[in-house]
Amino acid sequence: MKIRHSIETGQVKADTQMTPMIDVVFLLLIFFLVTFKIPSREGDFDITMPPPESSGPPESTAPSLIVKMTAGPNGELADLIYKDTFVSGNSDAERFDNLQLMIAKDLEIIGPETAEAPEVEIDYDFGLQYGYVMTAISHINGRYVNNQLVDMVEKIRFTRHPEDRN
């Protein structure tokens, strides 16, 4: 940066060099473009929410599989129930993995020859932490077999509760 003294006024004038600034901006731009990674698959769920003034469940001939999640006193997952059967496990992750295996087994029994794809209904307590619902959706939607993502259920809907009316 050059500092020039004006002979007439006695003021100091500083010139800024724009070329180094532009070089730094382009280097940052190139750095972010090179390090940017596109996610492989992010949240591609076919979720059917009930209409606001629903008089009943949506009509569907697809087999409906029901997952019920109850909340503990602090919003943690107390019970995970699939088709009236408690899903057991030593940790929440193990319980969700067991739920995934149970659904995969039922999907094999239903088979691909059904007219409509099966649908999972998630019935949750209003006080349940949001993360548990998202974990359930990701375990229901697909699973990894030999490092390959296998789609399981694409249609997911939620049970409407009186607390959700806001």
C-alpha positions in Angstrom: 0.0 0.0 0.0 1.5 3.3 -1.0 1.2 6.3 1.1 1.3 9.6 -0.7 1.7 13.0 0.8 -0.1 15.8 -0.8 2.2 18.8 -1.0 -0.6 21.3 -1.4 -2.9 20.2 1.5 -0.5 18.2 3.7 -3.0 15.3 3.9 -2.0 11.6 3.7 -3.8 9.7 0.9 -3.8 5.9 0.9 -4.4 3.9 -2.2 -5.8 0.4 -1.9 -4.7 -2.3 -4.3 -7.7 -4.1 -5.7 -5.8 -6.9 -7.5 -4.8 -8.8 -4.4 -8.3 -8.5 -3.0 -9.8 -9.9 -6.2 -7.2 -12.7 -6.1 -8.2 -13.7 -2.6 -11.9 -13.6 -3.5 -11.4 -15.9 -6.4 -9.2 -18.3 -4.3 -12.0 -18.5 -1.7 -14.6 -19.1 -4.4 -12.5 -21.9 -6.0 -11.8 -23.4 -2.6 -15.6 -23.6 -1.8 -16.5 -25.0 -5.2 -13.8 -27.7 -5.0 -14.7 -28.8 -1.5 -18.5 -28.8 -2.0 -20.0 -32.3 -1.8 -23.5 -33.0 -3.1 -25.4 -35.3 -0.7 -26.4 -38.6 -2.3 -30.0 -38.7 -1.1 -31.6 -36.3 1.3 -35.2 -36.6 2.6 -37.1 -37.9 -0.4 -40.1 -39.1 1.5 -43.7 -39.5 0.2 -45.5 -38.5 3.4 -49.3 -38.2 3.4 -50.5 -35.8 6.1 -54.3 -35.8 6.9 -56.3 -32.9 5.6 -57.0 -30.1 8.2 -60.6 -31.0 8.7 -60.4 -34.7 8.1 -63.5 -36.7 8.8 -61.6 -40.0 8.9 -58.5 -41.7 7.6 -57.7 -41.4 3.9 -59.2 -44.1 1.8 -56.6 -46.6 0.6 -56.5 -50.2 -0.4 -52.8 -50.5 0.4 -51.9 -52.6 3.5 -51.4 -50.3 6.4 -48.7 -51.0 9.0 -49.0 -49.1 12.3 -46.0 -47.9 14.3 -46.8 -46.4 17.7 -44.4 -44.4 19.7 -45.1 -43.3 23.3 -43.2 -40.6 25.1 -41.7 -40.7 28.6 -41.8 -37.8 31.1 -39.0 -35.8 29.4 -40.1 -36.5 25.8 -37.8 -39.5 25.4 -39.0 -42.7 23.7 -40.7 -44.9 26.2 -42.3 -47.6 24.0 -42.0 -48.5 20.4 -44.9 -50.7 19.2 -45.3 -52.2 15.8 -48.6 -53.9 15.0 -49.4 -54.3 18.7 -46.0 -55.9 19.4 -43.5 -54.2 21.6 -40.2 -53.7 19.8 -37.4 -54.7 22.2 -33.7 -53.7 22.3 -31.0 -52.6 24.7 -30.9 -49.1 23.3 -33.0 -46.8 21.1 -30.8 -47.5 18.1 -31.2 -51.2 18.5 -35.0 -50.9 18.9 -35.2 -48.9 15.7 -33.0 -51.5 13.9 -35.3 -54.2 15.1 -38.4 -52.2 13.9 -36.7 -52.0 10.5 -36.2 -55.8 10.4 -39.8 -56.4 11.4 -41.1 -54.1 8.6 -38.7 -55.7 6.1 -40.0 -59.2 7.0 -43.6 -58.0 6.6 -42.8 -56.5 3.3 -41.4 -59.8 2.1 -44.7 -61.5 3.2 -46.9 -58.9 1.4 -44.8 -59.2 -1.7 -44.5 -56.8 -4.7 -47.6 -58.2 -6.4 -50.0 -56.1 -4.3 -51.9 -53.5 -6.3 -50.7 -50.6 -4.1 -47.5 -50.2 -2.2 -47.8 -50.7 1.6 -48.3 -47.6 3.8 -47.0 -47.0 7.3 -49.0 -45.0 9.8 -47.0 -43.4 12.6 -49.0 -42.8 15.8 -46.9 -40.7 18.2 -47.4 -39.0 21.5 -47.6 -35.3 21.3 -44.8 -34.8 23.8 -42.3 -37.1 21.9 -39.1 -35.4 20.8 -38.9 -34.7 17.1 -35.7 -36.7 16.6 -37.4 -40.0 17.4 -40.0 -39.4 14.7 -37.3 -38.6 12.2 -35.3 -41.7 13.1 -38.5 -43.8 12.7 -39.1 -42.3 9.2 -35.5 -43.0 8.1 -35.7 -46.6 9.3 -39.1 -47.2 7.7 -38.1 -45.6 4.4 -35.1 -47.8 3.6 -32.2 -49.8 4.8 -28.6 -50.6 3.7 -27.8 -54.1 2.5 -24.2 -54.6 1.4 -23.6 -50.9 1.4 -26.5 -50.4 -1.0 -29.6 -48.4 -0.1 -32.8 -50.6 -0.5 -36.1 -48.7 -0.5 -38.7 -50.2 1.8 -41.8 -48.0 2.3 -42.4 -44.8 0.4 -45.9 -43.9 1.8 -45.8 -42.7 5.4 -48.6 -40.9 7.1 -49.3 -39.6 10.6 -52.2 -40.2 12.9 -54.1 -37.0 13.6 -54.3 -36.0 17.3 -56.4 -33.4 19.0 -53.2 -31.6 20.2 -52.1 -31.0 16.6 -55.0 -28.7 15.7 -53.0 -25.5 15.9 
